[in-house]
C-alpha cells in the first residue's frame, strides 16, 4: 500500500471550497493523478482520522499561458471532493 501522504498533496483553499465545507461538509484536495477513489478515501481517513462517506474526482487540464512570445502550460491536476460524516471535520481549514 502507498503512503497516504503520497496520495493527498494539498488542500484547495478558495471561496468555493469553503462554501462546500459549510454547506455539505465536503473538503477539496489536490491528489495524485494515478490514485483511485478507494485509495483517496483510505488516505484521507488515515491522515485526518475522520469517516469518509464518498469521494468524487475531477481531472483538470493545465491552461496554456503566455509570457511575451513564450508559450507555457500549467500542469494537469486531479482534484478530489471528499464528503465527511456529520460531526467530523478537518481542523486545517478552520471554518
N, C-alpha and C positions, 0 to 999 in steps of 0.2 A: 504494500500500500504506500502511496505517496505521502510525503509530509504535508499536513493541511496548509502550512504557510507557503508551500509551492503552488497551491491551487488558488487561494484567495490572496490577491495582491494588495488592493487598497479599497477603501470605501469611496463612494461618489458623494461629494458634498455640493449640493445645488438646491435651489428653491424647490424644484420639482421633487427631488428625493426627500426633502424634509416634509413636503406635503404628503407624500406616500407614507412616511413614518407616522405622522399624526393621524391620518385618515384610516389606513388599513394595516398598520403595524408591519409594513414591508420595507426592507432595507436593500440598498443597491450597492453592489460591489463590482470592481473590475476583477475578472478571473482569468485563469489560463485558458487559451483558445482550444486546447485539446481536452479539457475537463468536461465530463458529462454531468447531468443533473444530480445523479446519485452521489458522485464524488464531491460536488459542491455542497450538497446537503450535509454530508458527513463532516466535511471540513469546517463549515460554519458552526455546526453543533459542537464539535470538539474544541474549537478555538474560543468561542464565546460562552460555552456551557448553557445553551438555550435549546428549546424544542422547535424544530423547523417543520412547518406544515407543508409548504410547497416551494418549488423553485421554478422560475421562468427565466429563460436565457434569450439574449439577442446578440447577434453578430453585427458589428458596426464596421463599415468600410472606412478607411482613412481618407481624409479630404486631400485634394490637391491644393497646395499653397504655393504662392509665387513671391519671390523676393527679387525685385528687379527683373532680370531676364532668366533667372534660375528657377526652374520648377522643382518643387519637392513634394513629398507625400507624407502625411502623418501615418502612423502605423495603424493597422487594423486591430480592433479590440473586441473582447467579448464581455458583456455585462450580465450579471445575474441579479434578478429581483427575488429576494428571499422573504417569504411570508412567515412570521413567527406566531407562535401560540399566544393567546391572550395572557397578559401578565408578564410575559418575557420581554426584555428589552436589552439593547446593546448600549453600554454606557459611553462608548467613544463618540457617539453622535450628540449626546447631551441635549435632548429636545425638551 
